Amino acid sequence: MTGQSSFRLGYVPGVTPAKWVRIWTERLPRVPLELIQVAAADAPALVRGGEADAILLRLPIDRDGLHAIPLYVEQTVVVVPKDHVVTAADEVTTADLADELMLHPMDDVLGWDRPPGRIIGERPAGTADAVALVAMGTGLLVVPQSLARLHHRKDLTYRPLTDAPESQIALSWRDDDTSELVEQFIGIVRGRTVNSTRGPAPAEKPAKTAAKKTAQKGAQKSGQKTGKQAPAGGRRKPSRRR
């Protein structure tokens, strides 16, 4: 099908590509899929530089030289200690956090200038560090739900934040890459079936085609011997003599 020996798929923390990897393995068992985890900030450069054939990342990104297909939107949540007052509600708003001390990690992916509440001046280097500080009672943290699950701790929980920015996951690849493997993966994430996935059309079964041609030749020879074409029903009705 292709001379490419493997397919390199990048993904940012929180994204779970397991379902698509399973489908890939079923459809293209001879083409290994290599997974590459990358920080959200480095994701576009990974695929733009050719280190990955495609990447699952968070929008918005600089789309210069890249295609991107939005896949789904993540729920935004606030991560809190299990005994925090916020846990009394099923969901909260940014106004509910106005008096809370808030952490704003350097790798924040929500694209806002600052979270709600009273921002702690020293920003944690990453989300994992911020989660550890939440567990110490230093402050609260707003992240996509997938990151809250990724950094789950028994002493922490989270609640949906209804009016905060949301994170959108997309599949991205180079706009000059038209390889068959890229098209195959695009088809998988878009939910195409095996028959509808782009690629060469399946050839007609030779045995069926040969049998059909043999039957047609037999019908033609039969018509030539009698001088008349046999009707579709099989037998010819006897003619009436006057």
C-alpha positions as a LaTeX table, in Angstrom:
\begin{tabular}{lrrr}
\hline
Residue & $x$ (\AA) & $y$ (\AA) & $z$ (\AA) \\
\hline
Met1 & 0.00 & 0.00 & 0.00 \\
Thr2 & 2.83 & 2.40 & 0.84 \\
Gly3 & 6.58 & 2.51 & 1.17 \\
Gln4 & 6.35 & 4.22 & 4.58 \\
Ser5 & 7.36 & 1.79 & 7.32 \\
Ser6 & 5.44 & 3.42 & 10.21 \\
Phe7 & 3.08 & 6.26 & 11.15 \\
Arg8 & 4.14 & 8.75 & 13.85 \\
Leu9 & 1.27 & 10.26 & 15.85 \\
Gly10 & 1.94 & 13.04 & 18.33 \\
Tyr11 & $-0.47$ & 13.96 & 21.13 \\
Val12 & $-0.62$ & 16.50 & 23.95 \\
Pro13 & $-1.16$ & 15.59 & 27.63 \\
Gly14 & $-4.76$ & 14.75 & 28.47 \\
Val15 & $-5.64$ & 13.49 & 24.98 \\
Thr16 & $-6.28$ & 9.73 & 24.85 \\
Pro17 & $-5.67$ & 8.32 & 21.35 \\
Ala18 & $-6.22$ & 4.67 & 22.39 \\
Lys19 & $-9.48$ & 4.22 & 20.43 \\
Trp20 & $-7.98$ & 5.50 & 17.18 \\
Val21 & $-4.79$ & 3.47 & 17.70 \\
Arg22 & $-6.88$ & 0.30 & 18.10 \\
Ile23 & $-8.77$ & 0.96 & 14.87 \\
Trp24 & $-5.49$ & 1.71 & 13.07 \\
Thr25 & $-4.02$ & $-1.61$ & 14.26 \\
Glu26 & $-7.09$ & $-3.49$ & 13.00 \\
Arg27 & $-7.06$ & $-1.84$ & 9.58 \\
Leu28 & $-3.33$ & $-1.52$ & 8.96 \\
Pro29 & $-1.68$ & $-4.30$ & 10.99 \\
Arg30 & 1.52 & $-4.14$ & 8.90 \\
Val31 & 2.10 & $-0.42$ & 9.55 \\
Pro32 & 3.18 & 0.25 & 13.16 \\
Leu33 & 1.79 & 3.40 & 14.78 \\
Glu34 & 4.34 & 5.22 & 16.93 \\
Leu35 & 2.98 & 7.49 & 19.69 \\
Ile36 & 4.88 & 10.65 & 20.66 \\
Gln37 & 3.73 & 12.69 & 23.68 \\
Val38 & 4.62 & 16.38 & 23.48 \\
Ala39 & 3.93 & 19.50 & 25.54 \\
Ala40 & 1.03 & 21.59 & 24.23 \\
Ala41 & 3.28 & 24.55 & 23.40 \\
Asp42 & 5.60 & 22.37 & 21.29 \\
Ala43 & 2.89 & 20.46 & 19.42 \\
Pro44 & 2.65 & 22.54 & 16.19 \\
Ala45 & 6.44 & 22.59 & 15.75 \\
Leu46 & 6.61 & 18.80 & 16.10 \\
Val47 & 4.39 & 18.14 & 13.09 \\
Arg48 & 5.56 & 21.21 & 11.13 \\
Gly49 & 9.16 & 20.00 & 11.42 \\
Gly50 & 8.29 & 16.48 & 10.23 \\
Glu51 & 8.96 & 14.73 & 13.54 \\
Ala52 & 5.35 & 13.51 & 13.51 \\
Asp53 & 3.08 & 12.67 & 10.57 \\
Ala54 & 0.03 & 14.02 & 12.44 \\
Ile55 & $-0.71$ & 15.32 & 15.90 \\
Leu56 & $-3.64$ & 15.59 & 18.31 \\
Leu57 & $-3.39$ & 19.06 & 19.88 \\
Arg58 & $-5.38$ & 21.91 & 21.39 \\
Leu59 & $-6.61$ & 24.90 & 19.42 \\
Pro60 & $-5.95$ & 27.70 & 18.75 \\
Ile61 & $-2.59$ & 27.27 & 16.98 \\
Asp62 & $-0.63$ & 29.09 & 14.31 \\
Arg63 & $-1.95$ & 27.29 & 11.21 \\
Asp64 & 0.82 & 28.44 & 8.90 \\
Gly65 & 1.70 & 25.34 & 6.87 \\
Leu66 & $-0.78$ & 23.17 & 8.76 \\
His67 & $-4.25$ & 21.72 & 8.32 \\
Ala68 & $-6.44$ & 21.16 & 11.39 \\
Ile69 & $-9.72$ & 19.27 & 11.89 \\
Pro70 & $-11.57$ & 20.18 & 15.14 \\
Leu71 & $-12.67$ & 16.96 & 16.86 \\
Tyr72 & $-14.31$ & 17.81 & 20.20 \\
Val73 & $-14.52$ & 20.43 & 22.96 \\
Glu74 & $-13.37$ & 19.64 & 26.50 \\
Gln75 & $-15.23$ & 20.56 & 29.66 \\
Thr76 & $-13.39$ & 23.10 & 31.84 \\
Val77 & $-13.21$ & 22.33 & 35.58 \\
Val78 & $-11.80$ & 23.76 & 38.78 \\
Val79 & $-9.59$ & 21.40 & 40.80 \\
Val80 & $-10.09$ & 21.66 & 44.58 \\
Pro81 & $-9.37$ & 19.70 & 47.77 \\
Lys82 & $-12.11$ & 17.20 & 48.59 \\
Asp83 & $-13.15$ & 19.14 & 51.71 \\
His84 & $-13.40$ & 22.51 & 49.92 \\
Val85 & $-16.69$ & 24.44 & 50.03 \\
Val86 & $-16.91$ & 24.33 & 46.23 \\
Thr87 & $-17.68$ & 20.61 & 46.39 \\
Ala88 & $-21.13$ & 21.40 & 47.83 \\
Ala89 & $-22.26$ & 22.44 & 44.34 \\
Asp90 & $-22.60$ & 20.30 & 41.20 \\
Glu91 & $-21.08$ & 23.10 & 39.09 \\
Val92 & $-19.70$ & 26.59 & 39.67 \\
Thr93 & $-19.12$ & 29.89 & 37.86 \\
Thr94 & $-16.12$ & 32.19 & 37.75 \\
Ala95 & $-17.99$ & 34.54 & 40.10 \\
Asp96 & $-18.03$ & 31.77 & 42.71 \\
Leu97 & $-14.21$ & 31.82 & 42.64 \\
Ala98 & $-13.82$ & 35.59 & 42.99 \\
Asp99 & $-12.39$ & 35.40 & 46.54 \\
Glu100 & $-10.32$ & 32.23 & 46.03 \\
Leu101 & $-6.54$ & 32.07 & 45.65 \\
Met102 & $-5.89$ & 30.75 & 42.14 \\
Leu103 & $-2.89$ & 29.09 & 40.48 \\
His104 & $-1.91$ & 29.97 & 36.90 \\
Pro105 & 0.69 & 27.47 & 35.59 \\
Met106 & 3.08 & 28.44 & 32.81 \\
Asp107 & 1.68 & 25.70 & 30.55 \\
Asp108 & $-1.95$ & 26.89 & 30.86 \\
Val109 & $-3.89$ & 25.80 & 27.74 \\
Leu110 & $-7.14$ & 27.76 & 28.13 \\
Gly111 & $-5.93$ & 30.86 & 26.30 \\
Trp112 & $-7.08$ & 33.47 & 28.81 \\
Asp113 & $-5.00$ & 36.29 & 30.27 \\
Arg114 & $-5.64$ & 35.11 & 33.80 \\
Pro115 & $-7.98$ & 32.79 & 35.72 \\
Pro116 & $-10.73$ & 34.20 & 37.97 \\
Gly117 & $-10.13$ & 34.98 & 41.63 \\
Arg118 & $-6.97$ & 36.25 & 43.31 \\
Ile119 & $-3.95$ & 35.05 & 41.31 \\
Ile120 & $-0.92$ & 33.83 & 43.23 \\
Gly121 & 2.08 & 35.82 & 41.94 \\
Glu122 & 4.53 & 32.95 & 41.49 \\
Arg123 & 3.36 & 30.80 & 38.60 \\
Pro124 & 3.99 & 27.02 & 38.76 \\
Ala125 & 6.16 & 25.65 & 35.93 \\
Gly126 & 3.55 & 23.13 & 34.85 \\
Thr127 & 0.10 & 21.68 & 35.50 \\
Ala128 & 1.50 & 18.77 & 37.54 \\
Asp129 & 3.24 & 21.24 & 39.87 \\
Ala130 & 0.03 & 23.27 & 40.21 \\
Val131 & $-1.98$ & 20.17 & 41.12 \\
Ala132 & 0.54 & 19.37 & 43.86 \\
Leu133 & 0.08 & 22.90 & 45.23 \\
Val134 & $-3.72$ & 22.47 & 45.23 \\
Ala135 & $-3.23$ & 19.34 & 47.35 \\
Met136 & $-1.10$ & 21.41 & 49.78 \\
Gly137 & $-3.94$ & 23.94 & 50.14 \\
Thr138 & $-2.06$ & 26.73 & 48.37 \\
Gly139 & $-4.81$ & 27.58 & 45.87 \\
Leu140 & $-7.24$ & 26.25 & 43.25 \\
Leu141 & $-6.62$ & 25.39 & 39.61 \\
Val142 & $-8.72$ & 25.69 & 36.43 \\
Val143 & $-7.91$ & 23.18 & 33.67 \\
Pro144 & $-9.62$ & 21.06 & 30.99 \\
Gln145 & $-11.27$ & 18.01 & 32.54 \\
Ser146 & $-8.87$ & 15.67 & 30.72 \\
Leu147 & $-5.91$ & 17.22 & 32.56 \\
Ala148 & $-7.74$ & 16.98 & 35.89 \\
Arg149 & $-8.18$ & 13.27 & 35.21 \\
Leu150 & $-4.59$ & 12.85 & 34.05 \\
His151 & $-3.26$ & 14.33 & 37.31 \\
His152 & $-5.88$ & 12.70 & 39.54 \\
Arg153 & $-5.17$ & 12.46 & 43.26 \\
Lys154 & $-7.26$ & 10.79 & 45.96 \\
Asp155 & $-7.30$ & 13.95 & 48.07 \\
Leu156 & $-8.55$ & 16.17 & 45.21 \\
Thr157 & $-11.70$ & 16.46 & 43.14 \\
Tyr158 & $-13.11$ & 18.89 & 40.56 \\
Arg159 & $-16.30$ & 20.64 & 39.53 \\
Pro160 & $-17.41$ & 21.91 & 36.09 \\
Leu161 & $-16.80$ & 25.64 & 35.56 \\
Thr162 & $-19.67$ & 26.76 & 33.36 \\
Asp163 & $-18.50$ & 30.16 & 32.06 \\
Ala164 & $-14.77$ & 29.64 & 31.54 \\
Pro165 & $-12.96$ & 29.27 & 28.19 \\
Glu166 & $-13.00$ & 25.74 & 26.77 \\
Ser167 & $-10.25$ & 23.71 & 25.16 \\
Gln168 & $-10.84$ & 22.26 & 21.67 \\
Ile169 & $-8.98$ & 19.17 & 20.51 \\
Ala170 & $-8.01$ & 18.92 & 16.84 \\
Leu171 & $-6.07$ & 16.67 & 14.47 \\
Ser172 & $-3.34$ & 18.56 & 12.63 \\
Trp173 & $-0.91$ & 17.67 & 9.83 \\
Arg174 & 1.27 & 19.47 & 7.26 \\
Asp175 & $-0.71$ & 21.01 & 4.41 \\
Asp176 & 1.76 & 19.61 & 1.85 \\
Asp177 & 1.42 & 16.03 & 3.16 \\
Thr178 & $-1.01$ & 14.10 & 0.95 \\
Ser179 & 0.27 & 10.63 & 1.82 \\
Glu180 & $-2.09$ & 7.68 & 1.96 \\
Leu181 & $-1.32$ & 7.01 & 5.63 \\
Val182 & $-2.33$ & 10.52 & 6.62 \\
Glu183 & $-5.59$ & 10.08 & 4.67 \\
Gln184 & $-6.14$ & 6.75 & 6.44 \\
Phe185 & $-5.78$ & 8.34 & 9.88 \\
Ile186 & $-8.02$ & 11.26 & 8.94 \\
Gly187 & $-10.65$ & 8.71 & 7.95 \\
Ile188 & $-10.32$ & 6.92 & 11.27 \\
Val189 & $-10.77$ & 10.03 & 13.44 \\
Arg190 & $-13.70$ & 11.14 & 11.28 \\
Gly191 & $-15.42$ & 7.81 & 11.86 \\
Arg192 & $-15.29$ & 6.48 & 8.33 \\
Thr193 & $-15.88$ & 2.75 & 7.97 \\
Val194 & $-13.43$ & 0.43 & 6.23 \\
Asn195 & $-15.39$ & 0.64 & 2.97 \\
Ser196 & $-15.76$ & 4.43 & 3.08 \\
Thr197 & $-12.16$ & 5.21 & 4.04 \\
Arg198 & $-10.33$ & 6.92 & 1.20 \\
Gly199 & $-8.10$ & 4.64 & $-0.84$ \\
Pro200 & $-8.14$ & 2.44 & $-3.93$ \\
Ala201 & $-11.53$ & 0.97 & $-4.77$ \\
Pro202 & $-11.69$ & $-2.82$ & $-4.22$ \\
Ala203 & $-11.45$ & $-4.84$ & $-7.43$ \\
Glu204 & $-14.38$ & $-6.99$ & $-8.52$ \\
Lys205 & $-13.95$ & $-10.62$ & $-7.54$ \\
Pro206 & $-12.40$ & $-12.50$ & $-10.49$ \\
Ala207 & $-14.39$ & $-15.69$ & $-9.90$ \\
Lys208 & $-17.70$ & $-13.85$ & $-9.99$ \\
Thr209 & $-16.70$ & $-11.90$ & $-13.12$ \\
Ala210 & $-15.56$ & $-15.05$ & $-14.94$ \\
Ala211 & $-18.77$ & $-16.91$ & $-14.09$ \\
Lys212 & $-20.83$ & $-13.99$ & $-15.36$ \\
Lys213 & $-18.92$ & $-13.89$ & $-18.68$ \\
Thr214 & $-19.31$ & $-17.70$ & $-19.12$ \\
Ala215 & $-23.06$ & $-17.46$ & $-18.61$ \\
Gln216 & $-23.32$ & $-14.64$ & $-21.17$ \\
Lys217 & $-21.33$ & $-16.62$ & $-23.77$ \\
Gly218 & $-23.52$ & $-19.69$ & $-23.20$ \\
Ala219 & $-26.67$ & $-17.65$ & $-23.79$ \\
Gln220 & $-25.22$ & $-16.18$ & $-27.01$ \\
Lys221 & $-24.27$ & $-19.64$ & $-28.39$ \\
Ser222 & $-27.73$ & $-20.99$ & $-27.62$ \\
Gly223 & $-29.29$ & $-18.11$ & $-29.53$ \\
Gln224 & $-27.00$ & $-18.68$ & $-32.51$ \\
Lys225 & $-27.94$ & $-22.40$ & $-32.82$ \\
Thr226 & $-31.71$ & $-21.76$ & $-32.87$ \\
Gly227 & $-31.49$ & $-18.56$ & $-34.87$ \\
Lys228 & $-33.60$ & $-16.80$ & $-32.26$ \\
Gln229 & $-32.85$ & $-15.15$ & $-28.96$ \\
Ala230 & $-34.22$ & $-17.11$ & $-26.04$ \\
Pro231 & $-36.71$ & $-15.10$ & $-23.93$ \\
Ala232 & $-35.71$ & $-14.09$ & $-20.41$ \\
Gly233 & $-38.12$ & $-16.62$ & $-18.88$ \\
Gly234 & $-36.20$ & $-19.64$ & $-20.19$ \\
Arg235 & $-38.63$ & $-21.67$ & $-22.44$ \\
Arg236 & $-40.09$ & $-20.47$ & $-25.74$ \\
Lys237 & $-43.84$ & $-20.54$ & $-26.06$ \\
Pro238 & $-45.00$ & $-22.86$ & $-28.91$ \\
Ser239 & $-46.25$ & $-20.96$ & $-31.95$ \\
Arg240 & $-49.87$ & $-21.48$ & $-33.09$ \\
Arg241 & $-50.43$ & $-22.84$ & $-36.61$ \\
Arg242 & $-53.16$ & $-21.27$ & $-38.68$ \\
\hline
\end{tabular}
